Every structure is written in C-alpha cells, then in structure tokens.
Amino acid sequence: MDARSTDYFSKMNKLINDLESCRLPGRLKMSNVLLLGGLAEAAYKHDFAGRRALDPVLLAENVSPNLPLDSNEAALACVVRKKPQAVHDLLGTRIESAQELDAIKPLAEELSSCMVPGTTSRLNKSYFRSVLALALFRSATLTASQAGAR
C-alpha cells in the first residue's frame, strides 16, 4: 500500500487499535517508513524462513516500480536491484550490531551509483535498513508468486 494514502492510515490505525492491550497509556507516534520496513523485514523472515529469496536475477527484475515514495527510496530500490543477496544478508544481522554495520557498508557504497547525478543523501541506518527490507520483501513476494504461477 502507498503509505501516503488515507486507506493506509485507516488500516494502520485499525491495526494499532486492535493491539490496544499491548500499549501503555499515552500517544503512539512513529515513522511510516520505519514501521513499514519493520513489518516487511518480519514478513520476509517469516515467509522466506532465512533462506535466500529465490534467484537474485529474478529478484532484481521484480523490485516493484511503485515502491519509491521519494528520491531516497527510489535510490534504495535501485540498491536492492543491484545487490539483492547483500540486502538479504543485512536482514540476517541484529539491529545495532557490528555485523549490521559491516553488512551496510557495501550497500551504502552502492547507493552513490543509484543517486541522481549531482545529488547527495544522508540516511540513518534505521531508514536505510527499513526501505531496503521493504523493497526486498516486495521483490521476493512478486518473484515467488511468479515462480508459483509457472
């Protein structure tokens, strides 16, 4: 879903309200992209159970063109197209670990080749990982559905 749409906000509010017993009193505020990325990462790990998500070439072809919400996300989708296995490996690391940092470095280096010439970007690790997870999950899901249809 498009995280900017009213349908998305309606469904997300329903999800959060359905989990009311898990919340402490107060106001819940979060980044849409970070939440979507966290959900995508968990779904990817569940659906693909730690195995490599099919053929990296097919994955690269199936990075959803409707993923990007902005130019940073378009560039990160490009990183997934170029290095799907490296993104898969990143999602196998613990957040805020030395292994995560090691896994992010080559992906961050690839990002520069995916940016619009003459632009720069400053992305924090959480955002970087979230958008990569979202793009990889969408690509793996589409690839798996196409493989099942054959």
Solvent accessible surface area in square Angstrom, and as a share of the most:
residue,aa,sasa,rsa
1,M,110,0.49
2,D,58,0.30
3,A,4,0.03
4,R,151,0.55
5,S,38,0.25
6,T,118,0.68
7,D,74,0.38
8,Y,4,0.02
9,F,93,0.39
10,S,70,0.45
11,K,112,0.48
12,M,22,0.10
13,N,82,0.42
14,K,126,0.53
15,L,73,0.36
16,I,30,0.15
17,N,83,0.43
18,D,94,0.49
19,L,89,0.44
20,E,98,0.44
21,S,115,0.74
22,C,105,0.63
23,R,88,0.32
24,L,156,0.78
25,P,135,0.85
26,G,70,0.67
27,R,213,0.78
28,L,91,0.45
29,K,170,0.72
30,M,74,0.33
31,S,51,0.33
32,N,45,0.23
33,V,22,0.13
34,L,69,0.35
35,L,41,0.21
36,L,23,0.11
37,G,1,0.01
38,G,40,0.38
39,L,80,0.40
40,A,5,0.04
41,E,16,0.07
42,A,62,0.48
43,A,32,0.25
44,Y,5,0.02
45,K,90,0.38
46,H,147,0.66
47,D,72,0.38
48,F,8,0.03
49,A,79,0.61
50,G,61,0.59
51,R,128,0.47
52,R,123,0.45
53,A,1,0.00
54,L,56,0.28
55,D,59,0.31
56,P,40,0.25
57,V,98,0.56
58,L,47,0.23
59,L,3,0.01
60,A,25,0.19
61,E,122,0.55
62,N,14,0.07
63,V,8,0.05
64,S,16,0.10
65,P,127,0.80
66,N,120,0.62
67,L,3,0.01
68,P,42,0.26
69,L,43,0.21
70,D,71,0.37
71,S,76,0.49
72,N,40,0.21
73,E,5,0.02
74,A,41,0.32
75,A,4,0.03
76,L,0,0.00
77,A,1,0.01
78,C,19,0.12
79,V,0,0.00
80,V,0,0.00
81,R,100,0.36
82,K,104,0.44
83,K,72,0.31
84,P,8,0.05
85,Q,63,0.28
86,A,26,0.20
87,V,0,0.00
88,H,26,0.12
89,D,75,0.39
90,L,0,0.00
91,L,2,0.01
92,G,68,0.65
93,T,22,0.13
94,R,180,0.66
95,I,104,0.53
96,E,117,0.52
97,S,11,0.07
98,A,72,0.56
99,Q,111,0.49
100,E,2,0.01
101,L,82,0.41
102,D,89,0.46
103,A,19,0.15
104,I,12,0.06
105,K,105,0.44
106,P,58,0.36
107,L,0,0.00
108,A,45,0.35
109,E,130,0.58
110,E,33,0.15
111,L,18,0.09
112,S,83,0.53
113,S,70,0.45
114,C,20,0.12
115,M,33,0.15
116,V,95,0.54
117,P,124,0.78
118,G,88,0.85
119,T,67,0.39
120,T,130,0.76
121,S,36,0.23
122,R,240,0.87
123,L,43,0.21
124,N,98,0.50
125,K,68,0.29
126,S,53,0.34
127,Y,38,0.14
128,F,9,0.04
129,R,8,0.03
130,S,12,0.08
131,V,1,0.01
132,L,0,0.00
133,A,0,0.00
134,L,15,0.07
135,A,1,0.00
136,L,0,0.00
137,F,43,0.18
138,R,55,0.20
139,S,0,0.00
140,A,0,0.00
141,T,59,0.34
142,L,72,0.36
143,T,2,0.01
144,A,38,0.29
145,S,66,0.42
146,Q,66,0.29
147,A,47,0.36
148,G,67,0.64
149,A,90,0.70
150,R,194,0.71
